[in-house]
Amino acid sequence: MFDLTGKTALVTGATGGIGGAIAKALHAQGATVAVSGTRREALEALAAELGGERVAVLPCNLGSTEEVEKLVPAAEEALGGHVDILVNNAGITRDNIFMRLSDEAWDQVIAVNLTAAFRLSRAAVRTMMRRRSGRIISITSIVGVTGNAGQGNYAAAKAGMIGMSKSLAQEVASRGVTVNCIAPGFIATPMTDALNEKQRESILKAVPAAKLGTPEDIAAACVYLASNEAAYVTGQTLHVNGGMAMI
Amino acid sequence: MSDIAERVKKIVAEHLGVEAEKVTDGASFIDDLGADSLDTVELVMAFEEAFNCEIPDDAAETILTVGDAIKFLEKNAA
């Protein structure tokens, strides 16, 4: 089950906690993985951790339109002509209360979290359609469904990702391409490590599982959606949140 | 039949999985050859690749029949 031998994957934001775990999990299932992110050294370190085999390093700043346009062609070249699995994982936050949310903070978050995912999906789906198989998996967030005070821009981008994925899913379902989202809840990453004890306590009160999730929990969901076994699952959002929101 | 016409018809027949004799100049992709809107986009992509040219959206919208595609490509193919 869930064997990805011979498949190729492009993972954005691979230097982050969740992206790194996704890259490792896809690789462990046999896929050849192109890892993308802004920091080359961190990507090289990840590639070394993967043993340097079946891995390609593709630095890219998703805030730059030109760099985004080049990423899928570069990945296709590095991966032998095709990207079977695209994981739109990269994301940034520029939190602020709504009345203080600047145009710049809005635009940056929409550009990196939503527009880049659109452009990468549009580029990758061409070859997937031709090959009559493919997986597009976008990492959205629980806040894209529930909203979150202080994250108007981030929640809008993440909700946008879900609507975009459902639309694309309908267009390409007949061609063997599935398009899904994974919505993590609170996951232990460097970002949540920064929380103090009090913040952590109040978050955990809202999680029936009474603990933070791990990047591996998200990676496992990603492996499933990437697999042949998930061929009949499309347009869905898989919530991985310890029961924090049951939607 | 020109070389381009022959290649266009071959691509259409292969892509839509229809018999070669059905692929006439007057055949409409959607009405006669059973294509859906996604097929037409894929066909345009296939033409672009085969003939190494770009078919802009407004031109693609006017390519409704096999003959339309042949005419466009005879004028614009590299």
Interface residues (C-beta under 8 A of the other chain):
Chain A: R126 M129 R130 E171 V172 S174 R175
Chain B: D36 L38 E42 M45
